[in-house]
């Protein structure tokens, strides 16, 4: 029996060696989270404006276009839960923070990353930021994605070559995902398909928990005298033409109530006709040109509403 065990161990050694080599190699591969963390670890105390939200904000806001020293902490499929958890984690170190931009879109209140086709992304937040899964949802502690990068990166369906290089090649040091040109066809068909995909992930049961997460963080921002601005980014009309208007009005009603109770503003660019086909990467994401255009407009609007923000160290005044 002892001889058999030894033989099995010897047979398993090459596989174990390959596995640990892959784990070590993957630990050196940069991704959007490790890049953001690298900047935050060095410069978190210098950030004056932070951007939160999903990929629409991740792709759509260039921090260099702002008067204040800005950083983009949005990410792909990032939900309200992870926006608030990231803010709660880094706020104590952001000693210079004056403005928090909270990106909210059509689907934001009705989505939960753990209850979506991209639930694997929750493991990235747990591994790289130490953020737990949303309650009351949880994942078994024995899930290999909790411990293994090989298992985690398999969720992305990457080839070996892809997983051995930079996984966020377009991300700038300030956290913006700079998308060149256009990805593919932007038309009525692709717009409808995108809306259908979003609808499949939207569930009304998530509204209450998302509101609770948001309210807690808004109270913390208010206590720290940090100006909060809710921003809804622009989409191409091939996307907005297919949304459920009742759902969109439901979204607007929630945002209006939040703004009234907390004394903040909602800057809504969802149907903004200043953005044309040339500004979009796909139906609901801006490309590099559109992102710089949007960022400049947003910066101007914030400076117009809160003229003291960019110049004074004191608490921001209410908008005029």
Helices and strands as residue ranges (DSSP letters): H 2-27, H 32-43, G 44-46, E 49-52, H 55-60, G 63-65, E 70-72, H 80-90, G 91-93, E 99-103, G 108-110, G 113-115, H 121-129, G 144-146, H 149-154, H 160-163, H 188-201, G 204-206, H 207-223, E 227-232, H 237-240, H 245-262, E 265-268, G 277-279, E 280-282, E 285-286, H 288-305
